[in-house]
Amino acid sequence: MPNSKKWRPVQLPEALLVLLIMLAIMGLGVIKFGLSPQTPVILVIALIILWTRIRGAHWDDIHGGIIDGIKTGIIPIFIFLLIGALISVWIAAGIIPSMMVFGFHLISAQWFVPSVFLVCAIIGTSIGSAFTIISTIGIALFGIGTTMGINPALIAGAIISGAIFGDKTSPLSDSTNLAAAIAEVDLFDHIRNLMWSTIPAFVVSLALYAVLGAGAATQSHLGKIQTTLTVLNSNFTISWWAALPLVVMFACALLKVPAIATLLMNIGLAIVMIFIEQPHIALTKIATMIETGFVAKTGNAGVDALLSRGGISAMMSTVSLILLTLSLGGLLMKFNLIQTAMVPLTKRLKGAGATVTAAILAGIGVNIFVGEQYLSVILPGKAFKTTFNQRGLANLALSRVLEDGGTVINYLIPWGVAGAFAANTLGVSTLAYLPFCFFSLLSPVFSIISGFTGWGLKHRPANEAADLD
């Protein structure tokens, strides 16, 4: 809470008005006028600061809110910078080009889109990081799909959906551990209970990708594959040794090595591979590559566009958006706008279906207004825990809702941390891939259905629920 004696507690109508104005500005800016998310977010921050000053807030409180918000994003920001460096050296070392070449030979063109979804889901479950899947294997699969002439937005949707499934169901995932911790449930009980909404969403998504992907790669486009293979083999070192960094990544995941250490090891390994393949390469060239990204010069415009990626500087757009959205989230928390809007809602809920739906919508709302994945789990979790208890619902019911309404939705928000990262990494705008990110769209739907039907919805023992009332 602000320390100023002039500050009056925010009332519900005022909080809702401010949040609606925020949503209108960001929605119109990004969707209607096609602006980059940074500009509308800056405008919203300016208006929030003006509003707080008019209400008597001190600058110390405003600065404190911004600082508190940004603190939560320091580690993710550093990880994003490392991912930028990783992408560039993985391309230079032939790792991503090798995955593309082997992928052309192993993956059926007819079933390419559902195959992409399955591959990303399986590997994602092993690694537990959607960001890692999107920025490594995802780039390779994206290159294969676009060479086949498949809609880039459809490919991006399949990659991101598979990566989210893996992240959501992996015991190594930060967000999955967070949801279990907030709801105070056992991690593996939480993952098992997730299956009631996750498996239906997975199956329907797979079916949709199979239908939409059928015939997506025409014979004329398939003719380009051989050309691309020739270009890749001529300009990069294609070898099964390229799988070594993936093996290291899997080993780090199994050993629960932190993400920063894993990325640094993989960057170092890729640099060693570059020196082995190109003994005379200048160290300054590798340094430039890490800083500004890899620039492909194969003579083939399509391949050059696909593989000119990475670098720390390429991540700065995402980093700037993260800093802005975290600052906005910090201000909203500092001045109790989100809390004021959520708490009265929890007191009016009756029935399990309404409670589950409201918690799902709260998670989606936090994603929209704050754009931060972790807060979309933490805030609804704290706000709805008592309400779930009073309705006789077990903490496992809450933990699943936090995943279905919080974790998976951030990838659909243009100004969200995950959405901005995926769009920047794959080069497809969030609004373009959103209609094809079926897993994210379906997870909350099946969770709400569960709430109203009771299918897979965990309840507390009758005597325990009665005590809470």
C-alpha positions, -999 to 999 in steps of 0.1 A, spaced: 0 0 0 11 36 -7 25 54 23 10 88 15 -16 100 40 -35 116 11 -40 82 -5 -76 68 -3 -83 31 -8 -94 24 -44 -130 14 -47 -143 -13 -71 -160 10 -97 -128 32 -100 -106 1 -103 -127 -14 -130 -128 19 -149 -90 23 -149 -86 -13 -160 -111 -10 -188 -94 22 -201 -60 3 -200 -75 -26 -219 -90 -3 -245 -57 16 -251 -37 -16 -254 -63 -34 -275 -68 -5 -299 -31 2 -302 -21 -33 -310 -52 -48 -328 -68 -17 -344 -37 4 -353 -11 -24 -355 13 -7 -332 41 -26 -314 30 -33 -279 56 -11 -263 40 22 -273 5 15 -259 20 1 -227 41 32 -222 10 53 -226 -9 32 -201 20 35 -176 20 73 -181 -18 74 -174 -15 52 -143 12 75 -130 -9 105 -137 -39 89 -119 -18 80 -89 -4 115 -86 -38 131 -88 -49 108 -60 -20 119 -38 6 92 -43 43 100 -36 69 95 -63 86 71 -39 56 49 -40 55 50 -78 91 42 -81 88 15 -56 60 -1 -75 80 -1 -107 111 -15 -90 90 -43 -73 75 -52 -106 108 -54 -125 125 -75 -97 104 -105 -106 117 -104 -142 154 -101 -138 162 -138 -142 138 -143 -172 154 -113 -189 189 -127 -185 176 -160 -198 162 -143 -229 195 -127 -236 212 -160 -233 186 -176 -257 195 -149 -282 231 -159 -281 222 -196 -282 202 -193 -314 231 -176 -332 258 -201 -322 235 -231 -328 230 -219 -364 267 -212 -369 276 -246 -355 252 -263 -379 230 -276 -351 197 -260 -363 205 -266 -400 213 -303 -392 179 -306 -374 163 -292 -405 180 -317 -428 172 -347 -407 137 -334 -402 132 -333 -440 141 -370 -442 122 -382 -411 90 -362 -410 61 -370 -434 51 -340 -455 14 -351 -454 14 -353 -416 39 -325 -410 18 -302 -389 5 -328 -364 41 -342 -363 54 -308 -353 29 -306 -324 38 -341 -312 75 -336 -314 74 -303 -295 51 -318 -269 72 -349 -263 105 -331 -261 90 -302 -242 78 -327 -215 114 -339 -212 129 -305 -210 102 -285 -192 108 -252 -209 85 -239 -237 109 -211 -244 138 -235 -251 117 -257 -274 104 -227 -294 139 -211 -298 157 -243 -308 138 -272 -322 109 -248 -330 131 -227 -353 143 -258 -372 107 -271 -376 95 -237 -387 122 -236 -414 111 -270 -427 74 -261 -427 78 -227 -445 100 -244 -471 71 -268 -477 49 -238 -483 27 -243 -452 11 -213 -436 37 -199 -411 10 -190 -386 -3 -226 -386 33 -240 -381 39 -214 -353 7 -224 -336 16 -261 -337 51 -254 -323 39 -232 -295 10 -255 -286 33 -285 -283 58 -265 -263 31 -253 -239 18 -289 -235 54 -300 -226 59 -271 -202 26 -276 -186 30 -314 -179 67 -315 -171 78 -318 -134 108 -297 -145 87 -267 -155 89 -235 -134 53 -226 -140 40 -261 -132 60 -261 -99 47 -226 -92 10 -235 -96 15 -266 -73 33 -244 -47 6 -217 -47 -22 -242 -43 -1 -261 -17 -4 -295 -34 20 -323 -43 37 -316 -77 30 -351 -92 -6 -351 -79 -10 -318 -96 4 -331 -129 -19 -361 -128 -49 -340 -121 -40 -317 -150 -48 -345 -174 -85 -341 -170 -84 -309 -191 -50 -314 -207 -56 -347 -225 -89 -336 -241 -72 -303 -252 -43 -323 -266 -64 -348 -285 -87 -321 -301 -56 -300 -309 -39 -330 -326 -71 -337 -346 -74 -301 -358 -37 -300 -368 -42 -332 -388 -72 -318 -406 -57 -283 -413 -23 -298 -422 -36 -324 -446 -25 -313 -481 -9 -281 -469 23 -290 -486 17 -290 -523 38 -309 -549 52 -276 -562 64 -266 -528 78 -300 -521 101 -295 -551 118 -267 -531 129 -292 -504 157 -306 -525 170 -272 -533 170 -263 -496 187 -295 -487 215 -288 -512 219 -252 -499 221 -264 -463 246 -292 -470 268 -268 -490 269 -240 -464 267 -257 -430 283 -287 -413 255 -313 -413 263 -341 -389 247 -363 -362 272 -347 -338 248 -317 -340 226 -337 -316 252 -334 -288 239 -301 -275 204 -316 -274 217 -345 -253 234 -321 -230 202 -301 -227 182 -333 -218 209 -343 -193 207 -309 -176 169 -312 -174 171 -346 -158 197 -334 -133 176 -302 -126 205 -279 -136 192 -243 -136 183 -227 -169 211 -202 -169 237 -228 -163 222 -250 -190 222 -222 -216 257 -212 -208 270 -247 -212 252 -251 -245 265 -218 -258 301 -229 -248 296 -263 -264 284 -247 -296 314 -223 -297 337 -253 -294 319 -270 -323 323 -239 -344 361 -238 -338 363 -275 -346 344 -270 -379 361 -237 -387 395 -236 -371 405 -203 -386 374 -184 -376 382 -151 -358 371 -149 -322 358 -114 -329 334 -129 -355 319 -152 -330 316 -123 -305 298 -102 -331 276 -132 -339 266 -135 -303 259 -98 -300 241 -91 -333 230 -126 -345 240 -150 -372 237 -137 -408 233 -164 -434 249 -158 -468 240 -189 -488 229 -171 -519 194 -185 -514 170 -158 -502 146 -182 -485 173 -200 -465 190 -167 -457 158 -153 -443 151 -184 -422 186 -187 -407 196 -150 -402 185 -150 -366 196 -148 -330 219 -125 -311 215 -105 -279 204 -74 -298 176 -94 -314 161 -100 -279 161 -64 -269 127 -57 -283 113 -85 -261 134 -73 -231 120 -38 -235 85 -51 -235 91 -73 -205 105 -43 -185 75 -22 -194 49 -48 -187 66 -57 -154 67 -20 -145 29 -18 -153 22 -49 -132 42 -35 -103 22 -3 -104 -11 -22 -106 -1 -43 -76 13 -13 -56 -19 6 -59 -42 -24 -54 -60 -21 -87 -60 -58 -95 -67 -69 -60 -96 -45 -57 -112 -58 -89 -108 -95 -79 -117 -98 -43 -154 -86 -45 -159 -111 -74 -148 -141 -52 -174 -132 -25 -203 -134 -50 -196 -168 -65 -220 -197 -60 -214 -232 -72 -184 -250 -84 -189 -241 -121 -191 -204 -114 -161 -205 -91 -139 -224 -116 -150 -201 -145 -143 -169 -124 -109 -182 -115 -101 -190 -151 -113 -155 -162 -92 -140 -134 -61 -157 -148 -69 -145 -183 -75 -110 -170 -42 -108 -152 -25 -120 -184 -43 -93 -204 -38 -64 -179 -3 -73 -166 12 -95 -194 32 -116 -169 28 -153 -167 38 -159 -131 15 -132 -117 -14 -148 -137 -9 -178 -114 0 -161 -82 -27 -134 -80 -58 -157 -88 -42 -184 -66 -41 -161 -36 -75 -145 -43 -95 -177 -49 -80 -202 -24 -105 -194 3 -134 -194 -21 -125 -228 -35 -123 -241 1 -157 -227 10 -172 -244 -21 -158 -277 -10 -132 -278 -38 -98 -294 -32 -66 -274 -37 -59 -297 -67 -89 -282 -84 -74 -247 -79 -39 -257 -91 -54 -270 -123 -74 -239 -129 -43 -217 -123 -25 -236 -152 -55 -236 -175 -63 -199 -171 -29 -185 -163 2 -204 -176 -11 -213 -211 -28 -180 -219 2 -157 -218 14 -169 -252 -18 -154 -267 -13 -119 -254 7 -96 -278 21 -76 -249 26 -107 -228 61 -118 -220 56 -153 -235 36 -140 -265 62 -114 -273 90 -139 -270 73 -165 -293 65 -139 -319 99 -124 -319 117 -158 -321 96 -173 -349 89 -141 -367 51 -146 -367 30 -120 -349 10 -132 -318 -23 -122 -334 -14 -142 -365 -7 -175 -347 -33 -170 -320 -62 -187 -340 -39 -218 -345 -26 -221 -309 -53 -246 -302 -39 -261 -270 -39 -227 -253 -74 -219 -265 -89 -253 -255 -74 -258 -221 -95 -232 -203 -126 -244 -222 -122 -280 -209 -114 -267 -174 -147 -247 -174 -166 -278 -187 -151 -298 -158 -163 -271 -134 -199 -274 -145 -201 -311 -151 -179 -322 -121 -159 -344 -145 -125 -348 -129 -131 -319 -104 -115 -327 -71 -136 -320 -39 -126 -319 -3 -139 -345 21 -174 -335 33 -164 -330 69 -134 -309 59 -155 -287 36 -181 -283 63 -155 -271 87 -144 -244 63 -179 -231 60 
